[in-house]
Amino acid sequence: MLRVSNKRPDARHRAALTLLLTMSLAASASAVSTDSEWTLAQDEKHIQLYTRAVPDSPFLEVKATTLINASVEKVAETFGYGDGCSGWQTMCQSSEVLSTVSETERYVYLVLDLPWPLTDRDMVIHSTGQIDRDARTVTVQLQSDSSKHPAQDLIRAESHGMYKIKGLSDKQVEFTYIIRTDLGGDLSPDIINPRLASSIHSDVAALRMLAEK
């Protein structure tokens, strides 16, 4: 079993959390509260994808869940260091840590490489994290904060979210990823919403593959 105590985090767990906090996906996640029920949209290759409507937004919220045969630390390492995109981030063109407030809080600037003919986007993510040793989980909340970086020659996207890694044993975790993103500009939700499930499925599958190597 994953050994978790109430003592101060040791170097191993601090490193894992710090690595996890630096990661900001091209379309980051949302932990927005809503009364809407999740609807199963796709269940392939042991990855379950759910969608639901979000109040005051035309864009769907998506949740992905899967089991990863790796330790919490290995999954966290797979997320990358923030200064540079991780191998599983399909749309990430560049990533830069703007500032590190603490081991559990930082700001990250991303440039998103959208497929032609769409214009590339950028975003600023404020990430905060927590280790719950009783529940054996690492949770990261992500919130857009454009005030931390001036506007560039790109359309600014807005994202909010949550990632959770729950240790089931020393060699297996349950990974949960909730996402809602407004890519800005004049993109129609009718174009974006149908593509959400397949895009997120590809990223989560790539994350799992890299973590299990």
ABEGO torsion letter per residue (X at the ends): XBBBBABBBBAAAAAAAAAAAABBBABBBBABBBABBBBBABBBGGBBBBBBBBBGBABBBBBBBBBBBBBAAAAAAAAEAGBEBBAABAABABBBBABBABAABBBBBBBBBBBOABBBBBBBBBBBBBBBAAAGBBBBBBBBBAAABBBBABBBBBBBBBBBBBBABAABBBBBBBBBBBAEEABBAAAAAAAAAAAAAAAAAAAAAAAAX
